[in-house]
Every structure is written in C-alpha cells, then in structure tokens.
C-alpha cells in the first residue's frame, strides 16, 4: 500500500470510527477528536496535531476536550519541552461508560412503573406495560453482564 493509499485508508477508518461513536451518542466533533486519539500512533496528540489532522478549529478541539476530559475518557498531559497541551485516551473506561448507560434502563423502568400506576386507559396501560417489561428484562440482564465484565477485568 502506497503512503497516499495508507493515509486515505486511515482517514476513511477515522471517519468510520467517528460515525460509529456518533451513533452511540457522541457529538460529531467530539467523536472525530476521540477517533483521532484512538488511532494516534503514539501516546496521544497535541491540540495543534488534532487541528491539523481533523482540519478543524482550535475552538472545536477545545470544546470536544471539555466533554472528553469531563467524562473521563481522555486526560490532559504535558510533554517536556512543549508548551502545548497533549491529550491521551484513558484506559479502562468503556466498561464504566456502558455501565452508566445500563443504569439508564432502571430510570426508564421506574418511570414506566410510575406512569402505569397513574394511567387509567387500557391502551395506555398496554403500551406502558410493554415498555416496563422490556426495560425490566434488560435491567436484570445488564446487571449480570456488568458483574461478569467486572469479574473479567479484576482477573
């Protein structure tokens, strides 16, 4: 593969990874920054490296980093001799993130349960019962999956 083909393939994969992250809830610019950090050759990337690779503004990178650092997916670090901030992916965070998403199933189930107690219409009860049943099922299953994941990562 020629260097030009390699850089085109890398760009396509970065876009694909960013698109996948968007589908699971990342804002577009944040997904692109995170994808670039995931695919970095070294430990991380500087703000200017991200600006250059993603062909975006420094402000866009800064906004994305506020989200990524705030959600503990990325950390800021310094490189000796550089005045710029550098960013790298934190390890061991995906299980925690998925765990938080799984916890949302409990909130939905509880809300459906509360609404079931309130509504009087049989049709409304039928719709809410389906919602309740689905989320109650997955809430139970997610707990088992997270327990298995936590056991696996402790080993």
Residue frames relative to the residue before (quaternion, step in Angstrom):
aa qw qx qy qz dx dy dz
X 1.0000 0.0000 0.0000 0.0000 0.00 0.00 0.00
X 0.4155 -0.7148 0.5070 0.2435 3.56 -0.80 1.02
X 0.6546 -0.5121 0.3666 0.4182 3.61 -1.19 0.43
X 0.6424 0.5220 -0.3248 0.4575 3.60 1.03 -0.77
X 0.6515 0.5045 -0.3041 0.4780 3.59 1.01 -0.86
X 0.6385 0.5368 -0.3150 0.4527 3.55 1.04 -0.83
X 0.6836 0.4688 -0.2992 0.4727 3.60 0.89 -0.85
X 0.6196 0.5224 -0.3438 0.4743 3.61 1.10 -0.64
X 0.6503 0.5095 -0.3086 0.4716 3.58 0.99 -0.87
X 0.6378 0.5245 -0.3215 0.4634 3.58 0.98 -0.86
X 0.6603 0.5062 -0.3046 0.4637 3.58 0.91 -0.93
X 0.6531 0.5110 -0.3121 0.4637 3.59 0.98 -0.83
X 0.6672 0.4895 -0.2994 0.4749 3.58 0.98 -0.84
X 0.6143 0.5334 -0.3427 0.4697 3.57 1.05 -0.76
X 0.6621 0.4965 -0.3013 0.4737 3.60 0.93 -0.88
X 0.6472 0.5156 -0.3178 0.4630 3.59 1.00 -0.81
X 0.6552 0.5001 -0.3064 0.4762 3.58 0.94 -0.88
X 0.6480 0.5095 -0.3131 0.4717 3.59 0.96 -0.87
X 0.6468 0.5190 -0.3162 0.4609 3.59 0.99 -0.81
X 0.6320 0.5233 -0.3217 0.4725 3.56 1.05 -0.76
X 0.6584 0.5010 -0.3046 0.4719 3.57 0.97 -0.85
X 0.6019 0.5466 -0.3486 0.4662 3.58 1.09 -0.67
X 0.6563 0.5329 -0.3086 0.4359 3.56 0.96 -0.87
X 0.7216 0.3954 -0.2521 0.5092 3.60 1.13 -0.52
X 0.7607 -0.4551 0.1898 0.4222 3.56 1.21 0.43
X 0.4984 0.6379 -0.4500 0.3770 3.61 1.19 -0.01
X 0.4791 -0.6052 0.5323 0.3476 3.60 -1.09 0.59
X 0.6670 -0.5620 0.3161 0.3733 3.59 -1.06 0.78
X 0.7207 0.4314 -0.2805 0.4646 3.62 0.65 -1.01
X 0.6244 0.5301 -0.3337 0.4666 3.58 1.06 -0.69
X 0.6320 0.5323 -0.3233 0.4611 3.57 1.00 -0.80
X 0.6552 0.5103 -0.3099 0.4628 3.58 0.96 -0.83
X 0.6531 0.5013 -0.3128 0.4736 3.59 0.95 -0.86
X 0.6677 0.4994 -0.3073 0.4586 3.58 0.88 -0.93
X 0.6375 0.5246 -0.3243 0.4618 3.58 0.99 -0.82
X 0.6401 0.5188 -0.3227 0.4658 3.60 0.98 -0.82
X 0.6623 0.4905 -0.3057 0.4769 3.59 0.97 -0.81
X 0.6275 0.5360 -0.3350 0.4547 3.58 1.02 -0.76
X 0.7606 0.3792 -0.1905 0.4913 3.57 0.99 -0.83
X 0.3602 0.7453 -0.4899 0.2734 3.60 1.25 0.14
X 0.5043 -0.6651 0.4645 0.2958 3.57 -1.00 0.82
X 0.7697 0.3052 -0.1610 0.5371 3.55 1.03 -0.80
X 0.8194 -0.2579 0.2000 0.4712 3.51 -1.27 -0.54
X 0.7847 -0.1630 0.1457 0.5800 3.56 0.99 -0.81
X 0.4060 -0.6851 0.5406 0.2711 3.53 -1.30 -0.37
X 0.4487 -0.6565 0.5338 0.2877 3.54 -1.23 0.56
X 0.6820 -0.4588 0.3646 0.4376 3.55 -1.28 0.23
X 0.6943 0.4719 -0.2942 0.4568 3.61 0.83 -0.93
X 0.6122 0.5312 -0.3536 0.4668 3.61 1.06 -0.62
X 0.6499 0.5038 -0.3095 0.4775 3.58 1.03 -0.79
X 0.6214 0.5355 -0.3351 0.4635 3.58 0.99 -0.84
X 0.6915 0.4827 -0.2786 0.4597 3.57 0.87 -0.97
X 0.7010 0.4784 -0.2874 0.4440 3.58 0.78 -0.99
X 0.7657 0.3729 -0.1972 0.4857 3.58 0.91 -0.88
X 0.3000 -0.7783 0.4934 0.2464 3.55 1.33 -0.17
X 0.4823 0.6308 -0.4393 0.4201 3.51 0.81 1.13
X 0.6222 -0.5602 0.3953 0.3779 3.57 -1.27 0.06
X 0.6233 -0.5246 0.4293 0.3898 3.52 -1.31 0.40
X 0.6187 0.5530 -0.3389 0.4432 3.60 1.05 -0.76
X 0.6348 0.5286 -0.3226 0.4620 3.57 1.02 -0.80
X 0.6470 0.5026 -0.3090 0.4830 3.57 1.00 -0.84
X 0.6458 0.5301 -0.3162 0.4493 3.59 0.93 -0.90
X 0.6631 0.5001 -0.3031 0.4673 3.59 0.92 -0.88
X 0.6486 0.5112 -0.3151 0.4677 3.56 0.95 -0.86
X 0.6682 0.5128 -0.3014 0.4468 3.57 0.96 -0.87
X 0.5805 0.5634 -0.3837 0.4454 3.59 1.05 -0.60
X 0.6685 0.4834 -0.2899 0.4852 3.57 0.96 -0.87
X 0.7187 0.4771 -0.2658 0.4303 3.58 0.73 -1.09
X 0.6600 0.4682 -0.3044 0.5025 3.59 1.01 -0.77
X 0.6582 0.5362 -0.2982 0.4362 3.58 0.98 -0.87
X 0.7224 0.3898 -0.2351 0.5205 3.58 1.10 -0.65
X 0.4436 -0.7439 0.4014 0.2978 3.55 1.35 0.23
X 0.3766 0.6899 -0.5149 0.3421 3.54 0.98 0.95
X 0.7757 0.1904 -0.0534 0.5993 3.53 1.21 -0.70
X 0.1358 -0.7688 0.6132 0.1208 3.54 -1.20 0.51
X 0.4211 -0.6673 0.5604 0.2517 3.50 -1.26 0.61
X 0.0457 0.7882 -0.6129 0.0330 3.57 -1.01 0.78
X 0.4075 -0.6975 0.5370 0.2432 3.55 -1.26 0.37
X 0.2314 -0.7267 0.6316 0.1394 3.49 -1.22 0.67
X 0.5139 -0.6612 0.4529 0.3058 3.54 -0.80 1.05
X 0.8099 0.2472 -0.2136 0.4871 3.54 -0.92 1.00
X 0.6771 0.4363 -0.2936 0.5147 3.58 1.26 -0.06
X 0.3508 -0.7354 0.5425 0.2044 3.55 -1.03 0.77
X 0.6034 0.5910 -0.3378 0.4154 3.56 1.27 -0.26
X 0.4879 -0.6010 0.5359 0.3369 3.49 -1.30 0.41
X 0.1562 -0.7460 0.6407 0.0929 3.52 -1.15 0.71
X 0.1793 -0.7876 0.5846 0.0768 3.55 -1.13 0.65
X 0.0179 -0.7857 0.6183 -0.0037 3.53 -1.14 0.73
X 0.5852 -0.5787 0.4577 0.3363 3.49 -1.29 0.54
X 0.3302 -0.7050 0.5875 0.2209 3.56 -1.03 0.78
X 0.3910 -0.7250 0.5187 0.2289 3.57 -0.96 0.84
X 0.8104 0.3332 -0.2218 0.4277 3.53 -1.28 0.46
X 0.5231 0.6751 -0.3990 0.3337 3.59 1.16 0.35
X 0.5694 0.6416 -0.3924 0.3320 3.61 1.08 -0.56
X 0.6323 0.5277 -0.3375 0.4559 3.60 0.98 -0.73
X 0.6519 0.5090 -0.3091 0.4695 3.57 1.01 -0.82
X 0.6476 0.5200 -0.3196 0.4562 3.57 0.96 -0.83
X 0.6693 0.4803 -0.2990 0.4815 3.55 0.90 -0.91
X 0.6073 0.5578 -0.3422 0.4505 3.58 1.06 -0.71
X 0.6515 0.5016 -0.3130 0.4754 3.58 1.00 -0.79
X 0.6354 0.5103 -0.3272 0.4784 3.57 1.03 -0.76
X 0.6365 0.5238 -0.3289 0.4607 3.58 1.00 -0.78
X 0.6148 0.5594 -0.3392 0.4404 3.58 1.05 -0.76
X 0.5726 0.5917 -0.3748 0.4261 3.58 1.14 -0.56
X 0.5622 0.5949 -0.3898 0.4219 3.62 1.13 -0.53
X 0.6228 0.5378 -0.3364 0.4579 3.58 1.04 -0.71
X 0.6498 0.5181 -0.3156 0.4579 3.57 0.93 -0.86
X 0.6595 0.4948 -0.3084 0.4745 3.59 0.93 -0.88
X 0.6518 0.5172 -0.3145 0.4570 3.60 0.91 -0.90
X 0.6659 0.5036 -0.3018 0.4604 3.59 0.92 -0.91
X 0.6528 0.5078 -0.3100 0.4689 3.58 1.00 -0.81
X 0.6378 0.5103 -0.3224 0.4784 3.58 0.99 -0.82
X 0.6374 0.5316 -0.3202 0.4567 3.58 1.00 -0.82
X 0.6575 0.5054 -0.2988 0.4723 3.57 0.95 -0.88
X 0.6650 0.4937 -0.2979 0.4747 3.58 0.97 -0.87
X 0.6040 0.5634 -0.3484 0.4431 3.60 1.07 -0.73
X 0.6699 0.4986 -0.2933 0.4653 3.57 1.00 -0.79
X 0.6941 0.4971 -0.2657 0.4478 3.56 1.15 -0.58
X 0.7090 0.4860 -0.2893 0.4212 3.59 0.80 -1.00
X 0.3044 -0.7579 0.5530 0.1646 3.53 -1.19 0.61
X 0.5872 0.5997 -0.3570 0.4100 3.58 1.16 -0.56
X 0.4933 -0.6649 0.4800 0.2901 3.57 -0.94 0.92
X 0.6436 0.5199 -0.3235 0.4592 3.60 1.02 -0.77
X 0.6448 0.5004 -0.3182 0.4823 3.58 0.97 -0.81
X 0.6459 0.5188 -0.3190 0.4602 3.58 0.96 -0.84
X 0.6340 0.5377 -0.3244 0.4513 3.57 1.01 -0.83
X 0.6722 0.4866 -0.2929 0.4749 3.59 0.90 -0.92
X 0.6880 0.4784 -0.2821 0.4671 3.57 0.88 -0.94
X 0.6211 0.5429 -0.3469 0.4463 3.59 1.04 -0.71
X 0.6299 0.5215 -0.3353 0.4678 3.58 1.01 -0.79
X 0.6466 0.5132 -0.3133 0.4694 3.57 0.95 -0.91
X 0.6487 0.5214 -0.3063 0.4621 3.56 0.92 -0.95
X 0.6801 0.5094 -0.2977 0.4351 3.60 0.80 -1.01
X 0.6574 0.5081 -0.3111 0.4614 3.58 0.91 -0.90
X 0.7243 0.4390 -0.2605 0.4634 3.58 0.77 -0.98
X 0.6055 0.5360 -0.3592 0.4659 3.60 1.07 -0.60
X 0.6356 0.5288 -0.3206 0.4622 3.57 1.00 -0.85
X 0.7268 0.4391 -0.2543 0.4628 3.57 0.72 -1.07
X 0.5722 0.5756 -0.3831 0.4411 3.58 1.08 -0.61
X 0.6727 0.4862 -0.2868 0.4783 3.58 0.91 -0.90
X 0.6767 0.4950 -0.2911 0.4608 3.57 0.90 -0.93
X 0.6420 0.5337 -0.3256 0.4439 3.59 0.96 -0.85
X 0.6185 0.5460 -0.3495 0.4440 3.60 1.00 -0.76
X 0.6561 0.5053 -0.3026 0.4718 3.57 0.97 -0.88
X 0.6519 0.5155 -0.3091 0.4623 3.58 0.93 -0.92
X 0.6766 0.4853 -0.3008 0.4650 3.61 0.88 -0.88
X 0.6149 0.5271 -0.3525 0.4688 3.61 1.03 -0.68
X 0.6587 0.4948 -0.3074 0.4762 3.59 0.95 -0.85
X 0.6409 0.5194 -0.3253 0.4621 3.59 0.98 -0.83
X 0.6700 0.5007 -0.3030 0.4567 3.59 0.88 -0.92
X 0.6176 0.5248 -0.3372 0.4789 3.60 1.05 -0.72
X 0.6656 0.5181 -0.2970 0.4475 3.56 0.92 -0.94
X 0.7217 0.4390 -0.2662 0.4644 3.60 0.87 -0.85
X 0.6018 0.5485 -0.3635 0.4527 3.61 1.19 -0.33
X 0.6018 0.6070 -0.3471 0.3859 3.60 1.14 -0.64
